[in-house]
Amino acid sequence: MVSVVVQVDKHELRHTQATLLLANGVDVKTVQTRLDHASASITLGWYAHAIPEKDHEAADLLGSLLAAKPEEGEDNEALTS
């Protein structure tokens, strides 16, 4: 049997951790804290590639919300002002 040893440095582990957590729905603030970034914008700047499907989900949700017909008697003034 042959064993293969892969060398992985701490930066690769940090990057893998952040990418996997974000891609699986962990919020940016939690990942920011785990990585000890000063702000969530730093985390997003580095790892936004891990969450592109979230943009599609947000667009679909907004489209559904805007396309929904208001129920009869519902006050929609807040939506138009």
Backbone hydrogen bonds in HBPLUS format (Angstrom, degrees):
<---DONOR---> <-ACCEPTOR-->    atom                        ^
c    i                          cat <-CA-CA->   ^        H-A-AA   ^      H-
h    n   atom  resd res      DA  || num        DHA   H-A  angle D-A-AA Bond
n    s   type  num  typ     dist DA aas  dist angle  dist       angle   num
A0012-GLU N   A0009-ASP O   3.11 MM   3  5.47 123.3  2.44 105.6 118.9     1
A0013-LEU N   A0009-ASP O   3.16 MM   4  6.55 154.1  2.23 150.3 158.1     2
A0014-ARG N   A0010-LYS O   2.96 MM   4  6.20 153.7  2.03 143.5 150.3     3
A0015-HIS N   A0011-HIS O   2.97 MM   4  6.14 165.0  1.99 147.5 151.4     4
A0016-THR N   A0012-GLU O   2.89 MM   4  6.03 161.0  1.93 146.6 152.3     5
A0017-GLN N   A0013-LEU O   2.86 MM   4  5.97 162.4  1.89 147.6 152.8     6
A0018-ALA N   A0014-ARG O   2.96 MM   4  6.19 172.1  1.97 155.9 157.2     7
A0019-THR N   A0015-HIS O   2.93 MM   4  6.06 168.7  1.95 152.6 156.3     8
A0020-LEU N   A0016-THR O   2.91 MM   4  5.99 170.0  1.92 154.2 157.2     9
A0021-LEU N   A0017-GLN O   2.92 MM   4  6.04 165.1  1.94 155.2 159.8    10
A0022-LEU N   A0018-ALA O   2.98 MM   4  6.06 173.8  1.99 154.8 156.8    11
A0023-ALA N   A0019-THR O   2.95 MM   4  5.95 161.4  1.99 147.5 153.6    12
A0024-ASN N   A0020-LEU O   3.12 MM   4  6.14 127.7  2.41 135.5 147.2    13
A0024-ASN N   A0021-LEU O   3.17 MM   3  5.22 138.6  2.35  96.8 108.5    14
A0026-VAL N   A0021-LEU O   3.01 MM   5  5.34 161.3  2.04 151.8 145.7    15
A0025-GLY N   A0022-LEU O   3.12 MM   3  5.28 159.3  2.16 114.8 113.1    16
A0031-VAL N   A0027-ASP O   3.24 MM   4  6.64 162.5  2.27 152.1 156.9    17
A0032-GLN N   A0028-VAL O   2.77 MM   4  5.95 161.9  1.80 155.9 161.7    18
A0033-THR N   A0029-LYS O   3.02 MM   4  6.22 157.3  2.07 144.5 149.6    19
A0034-ARG N   A0030-THR O   2.99 MM   4  6.30 159.5  2.04 149.6 155.1    20
A0035-LEU N   A0031-VAL O   2.95 MM   4  6.18 150.2  2.04 152.2 159.9    21
A0036-ASP N   A0032-GLN O   2.94 MM   4  5.94 113.7  2.39 135.9 152.8    22
A0037-HIS N   A0032-GLN O   3.04 MM   5  5.25 160.1  2.08 149.8 151.6    23
A0036-ASP N   A0033-THR O   3.13 MM   3  4.90 145.7  2.25  95.3 105.7    24
A0042-ILE N   A0039-SER O   3.22 MM   3  5.54 136.5  2.42 102.4 112.5    25
A0044-LEU N   A0040-ALA O   2.84 MM   4  6.14 164.7  1.86 156.0 160.1    26
A0045-GLY N   A0041-SER O   2.89 MM   4  5.94 151.1  1.98 137.2 145.4    27
A0046-TRP N   A0042-ILE O   3.16 MM   4  6.45 148.4  2.27 148.2 155.0    28
A0047-TYR N   A0043-THR O   2.88 MM   4  5.96 154.7  1.94 153.5 161.5    29
A0048-ALA N   A0044-LEU O   2.91 MM   4  4.90 125.3  2.21 144.8 139.8    30
A0050-ALA N   A0047-TYR O   2.92 MM   3  5.61 160.3  1.96 121.0 127.2    31
A0051-ILE N   A0048-ALA O   3.07 MM   3  5.64 168.4  2.08 119.8 123.5    32
A0054-LYS N   A0051-ILE O   3.18 MM   3  5.49 142.2  2.33 105.3 115.3    33
A0055-ASP N   A0052-PRO O   3.05 MM   3  5.46 136.4  2.25 106.9 117.6    34
A0057-GLU N   A0053-GLU O   2.93 MM   4  6.25 157.9  1.98 149.9 156.3    35
A0058-ALA N   A0054-LYS O   2.89 MM   4  6.06 156.8  1.94 144.4 150.6    36
A0059-ALA N   A0055-ASP O   2.92 MM   4  6.14 160.1  1.96 148.4 153.8    37
A0060-ASP N   A0056-HIS O   2.91 MM   4  6.10 161.6  1.94 151.0 156.0    38
A0061-LEU N   A0057-GLU O   2.92 MM   4  6.10 160.2  1.96 148.7 154.3    39
A0062-LEU N   A0058-ALA O   2.92 MM   4  6.11 167.7  1.93 152.7 156.1    40
A0063-GLY N   A0059-ALA O   2.93 MM   4  6.07 160.3  1.97 147.3 153.2    41
A0064-SER N   A0060-ASP O   2.95 MM   4  6.18 155.9  2.01 146.9 153.2    42
A0065-LEU N   A0061-LEU O   2.88 MM   4  6.16 158.7  1.93 153.3 159.4    43
A0066-LEU N   A0062-LEU O   2.90 MM   4  6.08 160.8  1.94 153.9 158.6    44
A0067-ALA N   A0063-GLY O   2.95 MM   4  6.00 142.8  2.09 141.4 151.5    45
A0068-ALA N   A0064-SER O   3.05 MM   4  6.04 129.4  2.31 141.1 151.8    46
A0074-GLU N   A0071-GLU O   3.00 MM   3  5.51 158.2  2.05 139.5 139.7    47
A0079-LEU N   A0076-ASN O   3.02 MM   3  5.37 135.4  2.22 106.2 118.1    48
A0080-THR N   A0077-GLU O   3.13 MM   3  5.33 136.5  2.33 101.8 113.4    49
A0081-SER N   A0077-GLU O   3.09 MM   4  6.14 124.8  2.40 150.7 164.1    50
